Amino acid sequence: MSWLAFSGSRADRLGGRLGFPALTLAYALLVVACLASLAGEGELSLGRNPLANLAKTAVEFARPSFIDAWFGNPWLEYRSDDGSLLRVENRQEVERGYLAGLAEATWTTIRIATLGSLLAALLALPLAVLSARNLAVPRPLAWLARAVLDVARAIHTLVFGLVLVGIVGLGPTAGILAIALHSLGSYGKLFAESIETLDMAAIDAVRSVGAGPVQVFFNAIWPAVLPQFVSSHLYVWEFNIRDSTILGIIGAGGLGLLISEATALFQWGRLSTVLLVVFLLVASFDAMSRRIRKALL
């Protein structure tokens, strides 16, 4: 019997050593097939004058439009091809108005991410309890909960957003629901994994005195997993700040709408300004979440 076990162990090790090169070869063949098919379709071209276009775009990106709020031309003339004056514009006033709209769009993005994340966390909590493998939940309920979480996680936020814009109309509500439905899967998975790391002795001790499922949750599970739940919530919330900036492209409002407008009109200076705001927003939330997670340790 020991000889059979030894032979099986050797076979498993040999299979593992041979399996990795085979998987690597399969991956390399997939990469080659992707490149060959794109090359055959002529889709690997960089277009005309890519270096010149890159240099021009980089120059415009290097001067964000918010600078014009203080240093813009107060008497900018727009003329036709024959030299006749079309209109005069005060760039400082125009850019200050744009910055006011940018502030409002930033607030909309924060509201979409915050409310969508909170709704997702609340919806995911019972599903996480049902899908945790160490709580001995009836199998049909556990399978159903895992299926809901898998579906929510598999469908991208933009897809949810496109559907919800058609249902509830344009505006932040569609963005909040899109964030919530997709993040539901992420929260559920993270929450369930936190529950599965618990010491079952404490849970069994509470059950042994006749506690019901609700009492077990609030007396044995909730106090133990609360720090991990908060940490997971902060992580997904921070991710949703980034994700919600894109939802404006499909009509959910916020910074995504300004990004869409800037790219459609090739206004790289304004796009640079919006991206700077996105960076500062994400960096601020990252710093805040790090401080909170550190306080929970």
Secondary structure, 3 states (H helix, E strand, C coil): CHHHHHHHHHHHHHHHHHHHHHHHHHHHHHHHHHHHHHHHCCCCCCCCCHHHHHHHHHHHHCCCHHHHHHHCCCCEEEECCCCCEEEEECHHHHHHHHHHHHHHHHHHHHHHHHHHHHHHHHHHHHHHHHHCCCCCCCHHHHHHHHHHHHHHHHCCHHHHHHHHHHHHCCCHHHHHHHHHHHHHHHHHHHHHHHHHCCCHHHHHHHHHCCCCHHHHHHHHHHHHHHHHHHHHHHHHHHHHHHHHHHHHHHCCCCHHHHHHHHHHCCCHHHHHHHHHHHHHHHHHHHHHHHHHHHHHC
